[in-house]
Amino acid sequence: MDSGTDHPPARPKPSWLQILLVGRNPKVTAVRLLVSALLVLGYFRWLALPIRVTGISMEPTFKDGQRTSINRISLWRRPPERGDVLARCAPVLRGVR
């Protein structure tokens, strides 16, 4: 009994390693990865500033060499209040590395 319809050839089932690494549809996974990378890049470029504390002037709140991030959005909504930690970029000194 031939129904007269041609079926496309079945795609081979992906291996468990491919499913683990890129999922069942690599194109969708690539788009998700690109969108995720852009969101993370945008977050750390415009919303949160990663910093490294140098010196003991911030102890006991922050230790020397500790890494943290500064939230840039909080100062858009309200001015700083007593107890808030503020960060400032150091001026660039010529010849100092």
N, C-alpha and C positions, 0 to 999 in steps of 0.2 A: 504494500500500500504506500504509494508515493503521493504525498499531499501537494507536491509541486512547489513547495517553498524551499528555498535554499537558506540554510542556516550558516552564519559565519563560523569559521573555525574557532573552537574553544581556546581561550588563552590558557597557557600553562599556569598552574597554581603556584604562587610565589613561595619561596622557601621560608622557613621560620626565621632565618637570619635577615632576609630582606624585609620581612614584616617587622622585625625588631628594630632594624636600623632606619628604614624609610617608610614603613607602613605599606598598606596594600596598594596605594596609588602614589607613586613618587612625585607626580606633578603637584598634587594637592599638598604633599609634605614640603616640597620646595617653596610653594607660595606661603605656607604657614611659617616656615623658617625665615623667609625674607621679611614678612610682616612683623614677626617677633623681633628680629634683629633691628629693624627700623624703630620699633617702639622702645626697645632698650636703649638704642643710640640716642633717640630723642629725649628720653627720660634723663639720661646722664648728661646730655648736652645742655638742656634748657631748664629742667626742673630740679635736679639734685646735683650738687657739686661735690665730687669725691675729694677728700682732703686727707693729708697726713699731718698729724700734730707733731710739731718740733719744739722741743724745750719743755721745761717743767712749769711754765707759767699757767697752764690750764689744770694742773693737779688740784684736787683729787678727782675732778670731773672727767678729765681725759689724761691718759698716761703718755709719756714721751714715746713717739713712734707709732701710736695707735692710729688706725685708719677708720674714718667715719665719713658721713656725707652731710652736707648742709642742705636743708630744705629751702629752696628759693621762693616757693609759693606762699609760705606763711607770712612773709613780710608784705605781700601784695594785699592781704586782707586787713591787716592791722599793724600799727607801729610796734616796735619792740618794747617789751615790758621788762620790769626788774626780774632778774634771774634767767632771762633768755641768753643763749650763747650765740654770739655773732661772729662771723668770719670776714676777713678782709684779705684781698689778694695783696701780696707783698709787691712793692715797686721793683721793677727790673733794674738791677745795678749793672753798669757796664764793666766788663772784665771780671765779674764775680760768677763763679760756677757753683 
